[in-house]
Amino acid sequence: MRTGGASVYRRRVDKAKFLPKARVVDRCRTVAEFARGKDVLHIGMGGYLENDSGTQSYLASDLSKSMHGYLSRTASRLTGLDPNPQAVETMRQIIPGEYVVGDITDPQATAPLKHRFDAVLLLDVIEHLDNFRSTLQNIRPLLNEDGRLVITTANAYCFESMLKMLLRYEAVHEEHTCYFSYLTMKRLLAMNGFEIDTFCFYSEGERRPVGAFGWLGYLSLKLVTLFFPQYAEGIFVVAKPSSA
């Protein structure tokens, strides 16, 4: 039907766009427990990509309490892959395991890896990259028959970020290229031979905000996600190679 030269239509609600029921988990603890007893490849365990001062600060911290440090205590075998040679060398001296210097977007980066893994971890890394297709296609051959890919990344609908946007403050990490939601992550994985096996939202546990602005966002986030987990800090995806 046309009225005044303009098309009039009714858009139906697309049931496929309703999110699955999902809880909020502690990112670090959940990943470490998932890795228990597994042969694990941890991609991007070295810190920042371009911010040297950020990398130096990270490497000067207590790395035994880093994600890679926690994984070293639960995984049966742990391999780290990172493009920063200094980060790899520092980790090698402190945390036992195997290490490879390489950029996961480069197909040659995985050449030194001579076996397949039970789990490949891409933890708060994908949002730093500019080539998702090559990353996922390079990872797929690294998984054994029952292997799983774990991706954690910032939630595009994080309540704290949206609250700050009311004040025209874009709370985006300086090295992030994009943010994901459940549906956009599901689509990206499907385009590259994966499907979602498990989906959760995540929090980073306790943290110490700086200033009144930081506390406002932090406390609001905690309160809102008690009732609406879809506004949590991040999304937590366990994916498997698709059968198709």
Secondary structure, DSSP 4 states (H G I P E B T S, - for coil): -EETTEE---PPP-GGGSPPP--EEEHHHHHHHHTTTSEEEEES-S--SS-HHHHHHHHHS-GGGSHHHHHHHH-SEEEEEES-HHHHHHHHHHS-SEEEE--TTSGGGGTT--S-EEEEEEES-GGG-S-HHHHHHHHGGGEEEEEEEEEEEEBTT-HHHHHHHTTT-----TT----B-HHHHHHHHHHTTEEEEEEEEEE--S----HHHHHHHHHHHHHHHHH-GGGSSEEEEEEEE---
